[in-house]
């Protein structure tokens, strides 16, 4: 009996092993070189333990093969992926061969039943639905419309500096949590610009908006379990779908949207022809009338503005303050540029977008701490691609193609001394355009799926930086680490251990 049990256990283990490794020759059969995958985790050795951010594993592979091949085959657990090593090939995927790589891999993880909000975000929409939604949303994010809400941003900037002064009077030895401060700023700005409501983020009694903003993607364990299962058993992705936006957060913003719509319509009725506020909510309501959208559909549209404006914008702002705090010379150069253009304590909107050193500091921050450290694209139409020292190969429909933006942006061949903060890299005329055309810098993506909230996000970040740098000297609290090591468990790239600042009133 014992012998039979042992034999059955051995056979079950052998069968499981065979299932786990049966497709490890996927890329070899197609003539695509690449590193040998490990059992369970594939080519992401820290997938389960999460001792190290995944982008570092990809960068190790990139450095090993970049001089020989344009792309290599890797595995996310048992799921085959194509890792692009050549920046020009990356640009082909995103731009010139866009029709072959139309959709994002995230589209496989959600549907409207699992997460109505995220499933209706342009990031996860596919095919004609994406094209239609982008056409609907883009006119609401033009430079002109961003300019119309700039007075709101300036008002929040004043609240920001007043809040900092209160913190300085309290004198915490740990300094100021840059990420919390940045989230207070973006939640206040975005909520007012998009919905015409105040989050009271800088008050002693903030509304629940700030807490729900922090909870938007606060499900790391859920993410890990989901990706473990679907990467190990890819067919499960057809059955299991992920909820990115927690249900309680969705319900909160649905109620908030309904309140905002009701308040705006009441203002319009009371003000008659004299009421005018050409903000994002105004645009959404006009769109809703044309397309006869209900409140839940209006929320889906408005959350496109909100999602892209909360977390990622706050993350970039916090890391820009980190870089300026570490570099006193760069901070002083930026302060001189800002002060030369201040009028009544602010920089005019048109001038805000024409301060070269401010823009260079922003671009260099995104290079070092990119919100989107990779682009994971789905092959939507099979295509044959070259592979330098290797034979041409066919990327089959449904294959995930990984573009490691961070690996390009910290490659010393493209950016000497890559871990140092050097805004001067972006001071040359058309530097961003040149780097983007080479495929080595894609801070906001590239091609038809380039970030549609780019103008709004950069205006927020620059306005906050102008406010803080013109009034405070930024230093780094000793609690903050000195290197650029990423937190291995965060959804977005962020400095491990957090960013803590010491600010001094000028």
N, C-alpha and C positions, 0 to 999 in steps of 0.2 A: 504493500500500500504506500509506504514512504517512498519507495523507488518510483512508483507510478506518479506520485505527486511531484517529485523532483523533475521527472521527465517532462511533465506537463508545464511546470514552471519554466524549465529551460526552453521548451518549444515556444511558450508565450513570449519569453524575453527575446528569443531569436526572431520571432515574427514581428515584434514591436521594433526591434533594431532594423530589420529589413524594411519596414514601412518608413522609418525615419531617414534612411539613407538611400532609398530606392532612386530618387531623382537627383542625387548629388553629381551625376554625370551629365546633367542637363546641358551645361555650357560646353563641356568637352565634346559632346556629340555635335554641337553647332560650330565647332572650331574657334570658340572664344576662350582665351586664357583667363586665369584668375587664381586666387589663393584657394587652398583646400578648405572646405567648410568643416566646422566642428559639429559634433553631435548636438542636437537641440538648438544651439544658438547660432549655427551657421557661421557667418563672418562678423558677427557682433558679439564678441566674447563677454561683453558686459551687459548683454540684453536683460538678463535675469537678476544678476547681483547688483547692477547699477552702481558700481564703484567708480565708473568713469563715464563721461558723456559720450554718446554714440558717435558724435562727429569726430572724436579723436580716433576711434577705430577706423572710420572711413579715411581719415587723413593719413593714417599709417599705410593703408593699402594704396592710396593715391601716390604717396612718395615712393613706394616700392616699385610701382609699375609705370609711372608717368612718362619716363624717358623712352619707353619701348612701345607702348600701346596707346590708342585713343580711348579705349574702353576695355573693361574686364568684367567677367561674370562673377557675381557674388551671390550670397544667400542670406536672406533674413529668416533665420531658422531654416525651414525647408522651402521657402518661397524664393524662386530665382529672381534676381534683380540685375540690371545692367548698370554698372558704375561708370560714369563718364569721367575721363581723365584729361581730355583735351578741351580747353576753354572754347575753342572755335566749334568743336562738335557740340558743346553745351549750347552755344548760341544757335546752332542749326536746329536743335531740338525745340528751343523756345521760340525761335523766330521764323527762319526760312522754311523749316519742315514742320511748322506748327500744326498743320492739318493731320499729320501722322501722330502727333502727341498732344491732342487737343485737351484732354481731361487730366485732372489731378488724381493721384492715388487715393486721397481722402474720400473721393466720391464713392468708393466701395464700402466705406465704413458706416455710412449713415443713410437713412431714408426718412421720409416724412413721418412714418409711424414711430420711429425711435427718437427722432430729434427734429421737430418741425422747423425750428429756427435755423439750426446749422445746415440742414438739408436744403434750405432756401437761400443760403449764402452763396455769392458768386464763386467762392473758393471751392465749393463742393458740387455745384451744378455742372451738368454735362451737356454736350451737344447744343442743340437749338435752344434748350431752356437757358443755358448759360448765356448764349448770345443775346437772347431776348431780355434777360434780367440785367445784363451789363448795359444794354442800350437804354433800359429804363432808369438805371441808377446813375450812370455817368453824368447826365446833364445836371444832376443835383450836387455834383462835386466839382464843378468848374471853378477856375480861379476867381471868376467874378462873384460866384455865390460864397466862396470861402471869404472873400473880401467883405461881403455884406455882414458877416457875423464876426468880423474882427473886433468891433467895439465890445462884443461880449467877451472875447478872449482878453482884451485889455482890462476889463472890469475884474475878471478872475485873476489876472496877474497882480492886481492891487491886493486882492484877498490873500494871494500867495505870500507876498512880501510881509504883509501884516501878520500872517500866521508864523512866518519865520522869526520875526521880531519877538513874538510871544514865546516861542521856544527858546530863544536866546536868553530871555529874562528868567525862564525856568532853570536854565543852565544844566541840562542833563550831561553827565560825564561821558555817556555813550554817543553823544552827538545826535544828529538828525538822521533818521532812516530815510535815505534818498528814494527808495522805491515807494514807501508809504506816502511821502510828500508828493512824488510824481503822480501816483494814483489819485491822490486828493485833487491835484490840479486837473488831470485829464477827465476824471469823473464829473467834476464841476463844470469844466469847459464843454465837454461833449454833451452832457445832459441839457445844458442851457442852449447850446447851439442847435442841437437836434430836436429837442422836445420843448424848449422854452421854459423849462423848470429848473429850480435850484436844488442841488443835492446837499447844500450846506456842509460840504465836505471839510471846510476849514473851521467850522464852529465846534463848540464843545458838545453839541448834540446834533450830529449829522443825521440826515434822513437815512432810511435803509438802503438808499441807492449805492452808497460807498461799500457797504458790507456785501451787497449782492454783486457788485462789480468785482470784488475780490474773489467771490465764489464762482465766477463765470467758468473757469477751467480748473477748479479745485477738486479734481478727481484723479490724482496720479495713480492710485492703486487700481481703479477701474480701467484706466488706459493700459496699464502694464498687463493685467490679466487678459484683456481683450486682445492685445497685440501678441501676447504669448500664444493664445489659442489659435488665432487666425493665421499667424506666421508658421506655426507648427503643423496645422491642418488647414491649408488654404481654402478648401471647399467650404469650411464653416463660415467664411465671409459672406456666403450667399444666404445663410440662415441667421447669423448673429450680426446685429448692428449696434453701434455705439451711441450713447447719449453724451454728447460733449457738454451741452448746456443743462445743468441740473434742473429737474422738473420744478422745484420750488423757485428757482431763479427765473425760469421761463414764465411761470405764473405771476411772479412779482412784476416783471417787465410788461407782461400783457395788461395787468391792471394799471401800471404806470402809463402805458401808451393810451389806454382808454381815457384815463384822467387828463392826459395832455391834449388829446383830441377834443374832449368835451370842453376843457378850459379855453382852447384856442377858438373853437366855434362860438363860445359865449363871448369872447373878446371881440370877435369879428362882428357878431350881432350887435353888441353894445356900442362898438366904435363906428359901425356903419362904413361909409366910404372913407372915413378918416383913419381907420385902423390899417396899419401896414407893417408887417415884419417879414421880410423876404429871407427866411431862414430855411433850414432843411425840412422842418415840419411842414412849413408852407408848401414846399415842393412835394412832399409825400402825400399831403392831403389833395393837392391838385391831381397827382398821379392816381390816387385812390378814387377820385370822382370819375376820371376818364375810364378807368378799368373796373369800376364798381367793386372795390376791395373791401372785405370786412375787417374788423379790428385785428383779428389774428394775422391776416395777410398784410395789413398795414404794419404790424409789429415785425413781420419777417423783413419787410423793406427797411424799416427804421433800424433794426438790429444790424443790418449791413453797415450802417453808419456808426452805430455804437460799438460793435465788436472790433472794428478796425481802428477805433479811436481810443479805446480804454487801455488795454494791457500792453500792446506792442508799442504804442506811443510813449506810455509811461516808462517802459523798459529802456527805450532809447534815451529818453530824457535823463534817467537816473545814471546811465553809463556815460553820457556826455558830461555830466557834472563830475563823475568819477575821474574821467580823463583830464578835465580842466583842473580839478583839485590836485592831481598828481603832477601837473605841468604848469608851474607858476608863470613861466615865460609866455606860454601859449595863452594862458588866462589873461595876462596883462595886455598882450597884443590884441586879444579879442575885446577887452574892456576899452582900449583906446579907439578901436573901430566903432564900437557901439556908441560911446560918448560923443563921437564926432557927428552923429546923426540923431541924437536924442532931441525930441521936441516935446516939452511939457512932460518929461519923464518916459516917453514912449518913442518908438521908431515907427514912422509911417509904414502902412502895409506895403506899398509899392517899393519902398526902400528896403524893407525887411527881406525881400526876396532878391536883393541886389547888394548884399554885404558879403563880399567874397570870402573873408576869413571865417565869418560865422558859418557859411555854407560848407567851407572846407573842414571845419571842426566837426560838423554834423556828419559829413560823408566819411571822415576818418573814424568816427565813433561807430558808425554802421559797419565799416570794414572790420573793425576789431570785435564788435559784439552784434552780429547781424541777427535780427529777429527771425528771419527765414534762413537758417544755416544750410538747408538743402532745398531743392525742388524735386519732389517725387512725382513724376509724370507717368501717365498710362499710355502705352502705345495703342492708338485707336485705329491705325491702319498699318499693316505690315510694311516694312521698308528695309532695303539693303543699305548697309553703311560700311565705310572703309575702316581699317584698323591698323594703319601704319605698318609695323613689322609683321603683323599677322594677316591672315586672309580676310577678305570681305565677309560679312556675316549678315544674316537676316534677323531683325528684331520683330518678333511675332506679335500680333494683336493681343492685347491683354497683359503684356510684359511691363513691369515697373522699371522705369528708367530713373536713376538717382543722379542728380547733379549736385556735387558737394561745393556749394558756393564758398563756404568758409575755407575749405582746403585751397581754393584758388587765391582767396584774399589774404592768406597768411603764407603764401609761397614767396620765398625770398627772391626768386627769379623775376617775379612781377612787382614785389614790394620789398625792397631791401630793408633789413632790420624790421621784419614784419610785426613783431610784438610791441614795438614802440609807437607812441602816439605822435605822428608827424603830419599835421594838417597841410603842410606845404606840398604834400603829394598831390593835393587837389587844387592848388593855386594856379596851375598852368591853364591857359585858355582851353576850354572844352575838355578839361581833364576827365570829368565823369563820362562824357560821351566817348572819349577815346578808350578809356578802360572798359566801358560797357561793350563797345564794338569789338574789342579784343576778347570779350567773354570773361575777363578776370574780375570784374566788379559788377555785381547785380544787386545793389542794395535794396531795390524795390522790385526785383524781378525784371523781366524783359519780355518783349513780344506782346501779343494781344492780351495776355493775362497779367500784364504789369499791374501793380497795386493801384486800384482806382482811388484809394483814399490818400495817396501820396501827398497831394497839395495841402489837404486839411491837416494831416499829421505833421508835416514839416513846419507849417505856419504855427501850430500849437507849440511845438518844441522850441522854435526860434524865439517866439514871444516870451516863453518862460525863461529861456536863457538870458535874453536881453534884460528882463526884470531882475533876475538874481545877480548876474555878473555886474550890472551897473550899480547895484546897491550893497552887495556883499562880497567879501573875499572868501573863496571856497577853499577849504583845506580838508585833508583826509584824516578821519579819526583813526587812532591806532588799532581800533577793533577791526578795521577793514584789511583784508589780505593784500599783499603787495604784488602778487602775480595776477594773471588773467584767467585763472582756472575756473571752468564753468561748473555750475551746480549740476550733478549728474542726474537728478530726478525731476528737474523742472521742465515743463512743456516748452517754454521759451528759453533762449539762452540768457543766463544771468550769472553774475559773479558769485561763486560759491561763498557762502557765509554772509552775503548781503553787503550793501554799500552804506557806510556810516560817515557822515560829513560833519565837520566843524565849520560853521559859518561865522564870519565876523562882519559887523556893520561897518561900512566905509564912511 
